[in-house]
Amino acid sequence: MSKSTLKMLAAFGYEVPTIDRGYAGQTLYVNVGSGTITAKPVTEDMKTKFIGGRGFDLWLLWHGVKDGTKWNDPENEVVISSGPCGGTTQYPGSGKSIAAAISPLTDVVIDSNAGGHFGPYLKFAGWDAIEVQGKAERDVVVYINGPGGQVQLWEVPEDCPTDTHVLGHWLLEQFADDEQDKQQLAFVTAGTGSEHTLMGCLNFSLYDRKRQDLRYKQAGRGGIGTVFRHKKIKALVVKGFPVKGNLNHPADLERIVRVGADMQREVATWDPVQNRMRSRGTSYLVQIMDDYDLLPVMNYKFGSHPETPKINGDIWEARYTQGLPDGCWYGCTVACAHAVDNWKVRTGPYKGSCVIVDGPEYETIAGVGSNCGIFEPWAILEMNFYCDTYGIDTISFGTGMAFAMECYEAGILDPEKTCGLELNFGNAEAALEVLHQMGRGEGFGLIFGLGIRKMKTYFIEHFGADPQFVNDIGMEAKGLEYSEYLTKESLAQQGGYGLTNKGPQHDEAWLIFMDQVNNELPTFEDKAEALHYFPMWRTWFGLCGFCKLPWNDVVDPKNKLSSEPQKIMHHVENYRQIFIGVTGQEITYDDIITQSERVYNLQRVFNIRLGHGLRDHDAIPYRSAGPVIEEEYHSREERYDQQLREWLNLDPAAMTVAEKMAAHRQYREDRYEGLIDAVYKRRGWTNNGVPTPEKLQALGIDYPEVVEVVKRHL
C-alpha cells in the first residue's frame, strides 16, 4: 500500500465483528476536526424501531446535532448506512447505501440513496453506519480497513485531485496493491462543484471488473456533497472482504435463495418484453412519459415534444457499451446501471479525455435534456459526466437550468446578468458553461449554484423580478428542486411531491398513473390512503438497503389479476420473506408499514425541531398544479376548457384566457389544500402537519425529547 504522500492524523483499532443476521452491532463515529474515532453500540431498540439505513441515519443525526444546527456548522453530520438486507447477493437490488445530513438547500434533514459498493462493504468491514462530524483544517481521507481492523484519518497533500473521476484513480494508487484490492475498495467522494454550490452530490464507487475501472452512482439530492466538502473530506474509503453469499450470516439462507431464485426467473422472463431494463435502464421511461404528456419540457410548461425520439430509450440503448447487463451490486439481474465507455469529452477542463459516463438515467435525460429544451445526446452525456465528476446533482442542475432559461426568455435575466451567456432554451453550450463556472466557483455559476429557492430571492432583490411569477415557475418545494415528472393533472402526485419530508423527490410516491391515467383515486380519501401507504412502503426500502426498481419495474403479468395490482403484492411478499430470512424477525405487511411510520414521523418531528416542517412548508409552486402563463393554457386549451365545463359548470367561450386561468387556479389550489387536510388526517397529524403525542406513543417513539418538540406546536 502506497501512502507516502499522506500524513496520519489519527488511528483506531478494532476487532471486526461477525455479522449476525444482517447487523454488525456497532456504528463508527469519526470527528474530522478533533481526530476522535470511536465505536457506538447498536442497541436492540435501534434495530427494532429504526431497522437500519435511513432509520439509523436519522437516529444518529438526531443525537448528533442541536436544535439550531445549520448545514455548515461543524456539528452537522454526514451519516451513511445500508441496512440489514444490504449486501444480499441472492435478490436483485440489494446493495443500496442511504446518506443523510442537514441540507444546505432545504435547511432540514435530507436523505438520499445510491448504488455502488460502499454501504455493503462498510457493513462487512464491521460497521452498520458511519457518522462523520466536525470540520478538518485541511483535506482528509477517512480509511476503514476491514481486513486490517483499523480506521485511519489521513491528511492528503495539497495537489490531491478533487473531481471524482481523477480522485478515484488517485485513491486506487494510494490504497490498492493489486487487482484484488481494487475489487475490495469502495469510495465516497464529491468534487469541485460541491465546493462552490449548494447542490453538491456524493459519488459512490464500484470497481467494474469487466471494464477494470471505476464507476460511480450518486446520492444526488439535497446537497450532501456540499456538506461533505465543507468538512474538507476528500473521500471516505472502505476496504471490505471478498464478496460471498453468506456475509450477512442470515437467519435462513435457504429461504433467501429460494425467494431470490423465483425473482431472478421473473426478471429473466419478463424484463425483455416489458421495460428492457437490462438493455436500456431507466431511459425506457423517456418515450412513455412523452406519450402520456408527462415529460417535463421547457421548465415543465409542456409534457411532450416532437424531438423526444432524439433522446429516447432507443438512442441510449444503442450507445450503452460492454454488451452485458450492468449492475451496481453483485447478483442484481435487473442490472439497469448502464454506462457509455470511451466518451471523448468536448468541453471544459477535461476536454479531449476519454472517460466512462455512468448513465444517463431517466432523471438526467429529462432534467438536463427535455426540461431545458435540449435534445442533443452529446450534450446530455457531457453534462452527465461533468455533473458527476464535479459532484453536482443532475436533477437540481437540470431543473434549476430550466428555471434560469425561462427567466432569461422572460427578460428577468440578460447577458449582462449572466456574464455574457445567452440562456435560451436549447442552448446546450451556455448550460455547459454555467456548469463549468460552478466547478470553478465563478461567474453566474455562483448565483445558479445557490439553487432555485435562493435564486428566486436573488432575482427579486437584485434584478427586480416579479415575486409571484418566479415563485409560480420556480419548480422547488422546501428548497429542493423537482424531479422530472409533470404533475398538473395528478393531484395525488402534487401531494406526492409537496407532502414529503425532504422535498419533491419521486422516491416516496409516484401516483400519476394510478391517479391521472387510470383514475383509481377519485376521492380525497383515496388519494390520502395512497399518500399514506406508498410513501411508507417506499421508505422501507431505505431502511433495509433495497432498490425499489425490482419491486415495480419488472412484474409478472399475473399481477394484473391480483386484488391490489398497484401494490404488486407478490413482490411485497418476496421482500417480507427476505427480511425474515436475513433478520429472523417475523413481520407482517402491517409491520412493514409501521416500521416505516416510525422513521417517517421521526423525520417530520426532526424538521419541526429545526424550525420547519409545518403546513406552510408543504406548499408547492403553482406550475406543478396548473398553467401559469397563457402559452401553457393554449398548449392544452381544449383540455382546460373542457375541465371548466365539467368541474365548475362555466362557459369558457364567454371568458378571456386570463379569466379561465384564474378560475383554474382557484379550483386547483383549493383542491390541494383539501388534499393536505385529508393526508394529515390519515397520517395522524394535526391540521398544521404535526404528529400528535398519541401518534408518537402508538408508534413507540414517544421519547421525551421527541414529544417535547411536538408539544411546542400543539
Buried (B, 14 or more C-beta within 10 A) or exposed (E): EEBEEBEEBBBBEBEBBEBBBBBBBBBBBBBBBEBBBBBBEBEEEBBEBBBBBBBBBBBBBBEBBEEEBEBBBBBBBBBBBBBBBBBBBBBBBBBBBBBBBBBBBBBBBBBBBBBBBBBBBBBBBBBBBBBBBBBBEEBBBBBBBBEBBBBBBBBBEEEBBBBBBBBBEBBBEBBBEEEEBBBBBBBBBBBBBBBBBBBBBBBBBBBBEEBEBBBBBBBBBBBBBBBBBBBBBBBBBBBBBEBEBEBBEBBBBEBBBEBBEBBBEBBEEBBEEBBBBBBBBBBBBBBBBBEBBBBBBBBBBBBBBEBBBBBBBBBBBEBBBBEEBBBBBBBBBBBBBBBBBEBEBBBBBBEEEEBBBBBBBBBBBBBBBBBBBBBBBEBBBBBBBBBBBBBBBBBBBBBBBBBBBBBBBBEBBEEEBBBEBEBEBBBBEBBBBBBBBBBBBEBBBBBBBBBBBBBBBBBBEEBEBEEEBBBBBBBBBBBBBBBBBBBBBBBBBBBBBBBBBBBBBBBBBBBBBBBBEEEBBEEBEBBBBBBBBBBBBBBBBBBBBBBBBBBBBBBBEEBEEEEEBBBBBBBBEBBBBBBBBBBEBEBEBEBBBBBBBBBBBBBBBBBBBBEBBBBEBBBBBBBBBBBBBBEBBEBBBEEBBEBBEEEBEBEBEEBEBEEBBEBBBEBBBEBBEBBBEBBBBBBBBBEEBBBBBEBBEBBEBBBEEBBEBBEEBE
